[in-house]
Amino acid sequence: MTDNELLLSIAEIMDKKLDSKLTPIENDIREVKSDIYDIKTDVQTMKADILDLQSDVRFIKSDIQTMKADILDLQSDVRFIKSDIQAMKADILDLQSDVCFIKSDIQAMKADILDLQNDVQYMKNDIQTMKADILDLQNDVHAIHLTQENIILPRLNTIESCYTTTYTRYKSYADKMAAAFVDIDLLKKVVSEHSEKLQKIS
């Protein structure tokens, strides 16, 4: 075997050994490149996610600031509500006291209503009695009317007739009566003079 052939044989053996050694390394390098590509892709994705997270964090910070302001407002509202609740409790106590007084007044009113009902019942009884009395009075008035119509009026008419007749008669003798009074005066004088004369004689 010549030196060239020996060298070629050695070269082939070396190539085979190198190929057997380099092939896994190449495969590993390809896998590493693939992993690096995946890592780069993941890093890009992570960067985008980080940007999104940063944006979300900014919004969250803004929301937190708003929430803090809302919490302060709520705390202020809670303080006012507590104050209102205290006032409402006082008002409720006053209302409860008023309700007690109202209940007492209602009890008194119920008693008064019972008294009024009794009074109304008595009044109804009195009204019934008064109605009976009114019927009696109506009957009496009717009897009076009948008596007046049948007895008193005819008698009054008779009295009026007699009075009218007497008045007419006295009226016709009015002048004569004046003369009679003059004559009576003369008679009184004459009688008086005669009485004096008789006393002197006796």
Secondary structure as GFF3:
##gff-version 3
##sequence-region A 1 202
A	DSSP	alpha_helix	3	147	.	.	.	ID=ss1
A	DSSP	pi_helix	148	152	.	.	.	ID=ss2
A	DSSP	alpha_helix	153	172	.	.	.	ID=ss3
A	DSSP	alpha_helix	174	201	.	.	.	ID=ss4
###
